[in-house]
Amino acid sequence: MESADHFADRERPDSDACAVNASVVIPVFGAEDLLTNCLRAIWTTTDTSQGNLEIVLVDNGTGYEMFADTVIRNPENLGYAVACNQGAKAATADILVMLNVDTEVQPGWLPPLLAAFDDPEVAMAGPRIIHPDGSLQTASGIRTWHGGGGAGGEEMKIDGPSCDADGVTGACMVVRKNVYDILGGMCELYWAGNEDVDLCLTVREAGHRIRYVAESCITHIEGASGAARWVRVHENVALLNQRWGSR
């Protein structure tokens, strides 16, 4: 991992200054180079000169050397939901950015996301997400459904303008901290799957709006954090249906 001085000495652009504070929470699990690339992208695309951004890393048992405003160490992998909740508790800003370690933010990514919260009815937002080759991975947010056909979430592939959405993907999920805290954060019964859909449904049920923000873009190397991502797929689906299928 690159040293703290190496990151601190990087020239950071001053064009993206934002009045709204944000805490970027990154659960860390997987190859060490993912974290290096994720942090490098943040530092080189985002202005932090106004103190408007803090980084909170939650180490799920890797033991890697890490440099951030806050580093939380777990002796083992406690799962994505637990790590996000730990990071949210430690965060000091009004806006939380839950970011996967296998992502790289693109220039200009943060201001449009924060601008979505100028509307007090908006509690959550998410960006346009692309594959490393530049092709579209997720746009227009997530369409969720529940009822007789069961509960689930489908990543939308419609590359349209910013709009209200049923939900946004956990690869980059931006949420008001007070809403996150009041709703209890992510459900820790899930293991690396559907906790983001569950939280979106909880936010919507509480009467808040969710925005897909097309002007913001990140690259997501889907599934790069390792096989742990897939070990409880069926259990996660069953739990989502147990919690939401009859509503």
C-alpha positions as CSV (number, residue, x, y, z in Angstrom):
1,M,0.0,0.0,0.0
2,E,1.2,3.5,-0.7
3,S,2.5,5.5,2.2
4,A,0.5,8.3,4.0
5,D,3.0,10.9,2.8
6,H,2.6,9.6,-0.8
7,F,-1.1,10.3,-0.7
8,A,-0.7,13.6,1.2
9,D,1.8,14.9,-1.3
10,R,-0.5,14.3,-4.3
11,E,-1.7,17.4,-6.1
12,R,-5.5,17.6,-5.6
13,P,-7.8,19.6,-7.9
14,D,-9.6,22.5,-6.4
15,S,-12.6,22.6,-8.8
16,D,-14.8,20.2,-6.9
17,A,-15.1,22.1,-3.6
18,C,-18.4,21.3,-1.9
19,A,-20.1,23.0,1.0
20,V,-21.7,19.8,2.3
21,N,-19.4,17.5,4.3
22,A,-19.1,13.8,3.4
23,S,-17.6,10.8,5.1
24,V,-16.5,8.0,2.7
25,V,-16.9,4.6,4.4
26,I,-14.9,1.8,2.7
27,P,-15.1,-1.8,4.1
28,V,-11.8,-3.4,3.2
29,F,-11.7,-7.0,2.1
30,G,-9.9,-8.5,-0.9
31,A,-6.6,-7.8,-2.7
32,E,-4.6,-4.9,-1.3
33,D,-4.1,-3.2,-4.6
34,L,-7.9,-2.6,-4.7
35,L,-7.7,-0.3,-1.7
36,T,-4.6,1.5,-3.1
37,N,-6.4,2.2,-6.4
38,C,-9.7,3.1,-4.7
39,L,-7.9,5.7,-2.4
40,R,-5.7,7.0,-5.2
41,A,-8.8,7.7,-7.3
42,I,-10.5,9.6,-4.5
43,W,-7.4,11.8,-3.7
44,T,-6.8,12.6,-7.4
45,T,-10.3,13.5,-8.4
46,T,-11.8,15.1,-5.2
47,D,-10.9,18.4,-3.6
48,T,-10.3,18.0,0.2
49,S,-8.8,21.5,0.8
50,Q,-11.9,22.7,2.5
51,G,-12.0,19.8,4.9
52,N,-15.2,18.6,3.2
53,L,-14.2,14.9,2.9
54,E,-13.1,12.3,5.4
55,I,-12.1,8.7,4.8
56,V,-13.2,5.9,7.2
57,L,-11.7,2.5,6.5
58,V,-13.1,-0.6,8.1
59,D,-10.6,-3.5,7.9
60,N,-12.5,-6.9,7.8
61,G,-9.5,-8.9,9.0
62,T,-7.0,-8.2,6.3
63,G,-4.3,-6.6,8.5
64,Y,-3.1,-4.4,5.6
65,E,-1.3,-1.2,6.4
66,M,-3.8,1.6,6.0
67,F,-3.8,5.4,6.1
68,A,-7.1,7.3,6.6
69,D,-8.8,9.8,8.9
70,T,-10.2,6.8,10.8
71,V,-9.2,3.1,10.6
72,I,-11.4,0.5,12.3
73,R,-9.8,-3.0,12.7
74,N,-11.9,-6.2,12.9
75,P,-9.9,-9.4,13.7
76,E,-11.9,-11.3,11.1
77,N,-14.3,-10.7,8.2
78,L,-17.6,-9.6,9.9
79,G,-19.4,-8.9,6.6
80,Y,-20.2,-5.9,4.6
81,A,-23.3,-4.7,6.6
82,V,-21.5,-4.9,9.9
83,A,-18.5,-3.0,8.5
84,C,-20.7,-0.3,7.0
85,N,-22.5,0.2,10.3
86,Q,-19.2,0.4,12.1
87,G,-18.0,3.0,9.7
88,A,-21.2,5.0,9.8
89,K,-21.0,5.2,13.6
90,A,-17.4,6.5,13.4
91,A,-18.2,9.0,10.6
92,T,-18.5,12.7,11.5
93,A,-20.1,14.2,8.4
94,D,-23.8,14.7,7.6
95,I,-23.6,12.7,4.4
96,L,-22.3,9.1,4.2
97,V,-20.8,7.6,1.1
98,M,-20.7,3.8,1.3
99,L,-18.1,2.8,-1.2
100,N,-16.9,-0.7,-2.3
101,V,-13.2,-1.2,-2.2
102,D,-13.3,-2.5,-5.8
103,T,-14.4,0.9,-7.2
104,E,-12.6,3.9,-8.7
105,V,-14.4,7.2,-8.7
106,Q,-14.2,9.3,-11.8
107,P,-13.5,13.1,-12.0
108,G,-16.4,15.2,-10.9
109,W,-18.1,12.3,-9.1
110,L,-18.9,14.0,-5.8
111,P,-20.5,17.4,-6.4
112,P,-23.5,16.0,-8.3
113,L,-24.2,13.4,-5.6
114,L,-24.1,16.0,-2.9
115,A,-26.3,18.3,-4.9
116,A,-29.1,15.8,-4.8
117,F,-29.4,16.4,-1.1
118,D,-30.3,20.0,-1.6
119,D,-33.8,18.6,-1.8
120,P,-34.8,17.8,1.8
121,E,-37.0,14.9,0.7
122,V,-34.0,13.0,-0.8
123,A,-32.4,10.7,1.7
124,M,-30.3,8.5,-0.6
125,A,-28.5,8.8,-4.0
126,G,-26.2,6.8,-6.2
127,P,-24.1,7.3,-9.4
128,R,-23.9,5.9,-12.9
129,I,-21.7,2.8,-12.6
130,I,-19.5,1.4,-15.4
131,H,-17.2,-1.6,-16.0
132,P,-13.4,-1.1,-16.2
133,D,-13.8,-1.2,-20.0
134,G,-16.1,1.8,-19.9
135,S,-19.3,-0.2,-20.7
136,L,-22.4,0.4,-18.6
137,Q,-22.9,-1.7,-15.5
138,T,-25.8,0.1,-13.7
139,A,-27.8,3.2,-14.6
140,S,-31.2,4.5,-13.5
141,G,-30.7,2.9,-10.1
142,I,-32.3,-0.3,-9.0
143,R,-35.9,-1.4,-9.6
144,T,-37.2,-3.3,-6.6
145,W,-40.3,-5.4,-6.3
146,H,-42.2,-7.3,-3.6
147,G,-45.4,-9.1,-3.3
148,G,-46.7,-12.4,-4.6
149,G,-43.7,-12.9,-6.9
150,G,-41.3,-12.5,-4.0
151,A,-38.9,-9.6,-3.2
152,G,-35.9,-8.7,-5.2
153,G,-33.8,-6.0,-6.9
154,E,-32.8,-5.6,-10.5
155,E,-29.9,-3.3,-11.6
156,M,-31.2,-1.1,-14.4
157,K,-29.4,-0.8,-17.7
158,I,-31.3,2.2,-19.0
159,D,-28.6,4.9,-19.6
160,G,-30.9,7.9,-19.0
161,P,-30.9,11.2,-17.1
162,S,-31.0,11.6,-13.4
163,C,-34.3,10.5,-11.9
164,D,-36.0,9.1,-8.8
165,A,-35.3,5.4,-8.3
166,D,-36.5,2.5,-6.2
167,G,-32.9,2.1,-5.0
168,V,-29.2,2.4,-5.7
169,T,-26.5,-0.2,-5.6
170,G,-24.2,-0.7,-2.6
171,A,-21.2,-0.2,-4.8
172,C,-21.6,3.5,-4.1
173,M,-24.5,4.4,-1.9
174,V,-24.8,7.9,-0.5
175,V,-27.2,8.5,2.4
176,R,-28.0,11.1,5.0
177,K,-26.3,10.0,8.3
178,N,-29.3,11.0,10.4
179,V,-31.6,8.9,8.3
180,Y,-29.1,6.0,8.3
181,D,-28.9,6.1,12.1
182,I,-32.7,6.5,12.7
183,L,-33.4,3.5,10.4
184,G,-30.8,1.4,12.1
185,G,-28.3,1.2,9.2
186,M,-27.9,-2.0,7.2
187,C,-29.4,-5.2,8.3
188,E,-26.6,-7.3,9.7
189,L,-28.4,-10.6,9.0
190,Y,-27.3,-10.4,5.4
191,W,-23.8,-11.5,4.2
192,A,-22.4,-9.5,1.3
193,G,-25.6,-9.5,-0.7
194,N,-29.1,-7.7,-0.7
195,E,-28.3,-5.6,2.4
196,D,-28.3,-2.6,0.0
197,V,-31.6,-3.6,-1.5
198,D,-33.0,-4.0,2.0
199,L,-31.8,-0.6,3.1
200,C,-33.3,1.0,0.0
201,L,-36.7,-0.6,0.7
202,T,-36.4,0.6,4.3
203,V,-35.7,4.2,3.2
204,R,-38.6,4.1,0.8
205,E,-41.0,2.7,3.4
206,A,-40.0,5.5,5.7
207,G,-41.3,8.0,3.1
208,H,-38.0,9.3,1.7
209,R,-36.9,9.7,-1.9
210,I,-33.9,8.0,-3.6
211,R,-32.1,9.7,-6.6
212,Y,-30.1,8.1,-9.4
213,V,-27.5,10.8,-10.4
214,A,-26.4,10.3,-14.0
215,E,-23.8,13.1,-13.8
216,S,-21.7,11.2,-11.3
217,C,-19.8,8.2,-12.4
218,I,-17.6,5.4,-10.8
219,T,-15.9,2.3,-12.1
220,H,-16.8,-0.9,-10.4
221,I,-14.8,-4.1,-10.7
222,E,-17.7,-6.3,-9.8
223,G,-17.0,-9.2,-7.5
224,A,-13.2,-8.5,-7.3
225,S,-13.2,-8.6,-3.5
226,G,-13.2,-12.4,-3.5
227,A,-15.3,-15.6,-3.2
228,A,-16.7,-14.5,0.2
229,R,-19.1,-12.3,-1.9
230,W,-21.0,-15.4,-3.1
231,V,-21.1,-17.8,-0.1
232,R,-24.6,-17.0,1.1
233,V,-26.4,-16.0,-2.1
234,H,-29.5,-18.3,-1.5
235,E,-29.7,-17.3,2.2
236,N,-29.6,-13.6,1.3
237,V,-32.5,-14.0,-1.2
238,A,-34.5,-16.0,1.3
239,L,-34.0,-13.4,3.9
240,L,-35.0,-10.5,1.6
241,N,-38.2,-12.4,0.8
242,Q,-38.8,-13.1,4.5
243,R,-38.5,-9.5,5.4
244,W,-40.2,-7.9,2.4
245,G,-42.1,-10.5,0.3
246,S,-45.4,-10.0,2.0
247,R,-45.4,-6.2,2.1
